[in-house]
Amino acid sequence: MCNSVLFVVCVELLRFILTRSHSRGPFSLPLFTQRVALYQGPNTSTAKIRLRTRLVVTLLFGGGLLGTWWYVRNEKQQNHRMQRIEQLKKVALGQGDFSLLDHRGHRRTKRDFLGSWVLLYFGFTHCPDICPDELDKISAVVSALDKDRSLPAVQPLFVTVDPERDDVAALERYVKEFHPRLIGLTGTPEEVKVAGKDYRVYASPGPKDEDGDYIVDHTILIYLVNPDGLFLDYYNRMKDDVQIAESVRNHMKSYVKLSE
């Protein structure tokens, strides 16, 4: 496409030069230049025509080279993206489906989020500090990306790893503390286990204290899933909201939709 545009520009420039030459006459020059040319002889006019021709040829040749470079570069980037997609499809992460209840009691599956960019986090509502910090980070990322209207909206998801305590009511209370689009997901212990296993999430409840309370040791990662449902990237605790937002933005810009 760039090659074609540059060719058209060069052709139009050539047409402009020739039109101006024709409107002034075959060898029309400004009055002062004509007077000087009388003393220089006809060879001067011939030299100017040759210079003009060389300029046009140089522009056409240079434009062609530049257009070819852009074409090759874009083709290389496109091939790299397609290779990346094929690699992701072979990664055994996030390839399965899940069936969970959201914080309003509605049954949700992975298919419900196809077509959307998703930031996914596994945690539990009784987590004292790490989970709230990570969900605050996700909320900041989503809010930052929302400010750029050229980008699609990101859907944040929170999946519990503690279904024994995190029922629908508990999740409904919990998600209100974070981004308004955050969806909490829970289910039976088996349903939650299947969802976590698909993303290789480790979760292990610790011993109960005298009040029956306990901490769940679990994987602390934020997962990025593209609109095709493919896992693209992950972010650990060392990544701040600015770094994550920039990474998500870059993934969006280089995204290539899978063919049907």
Disulfide bonds with the S-S distance in Angstrom:
none
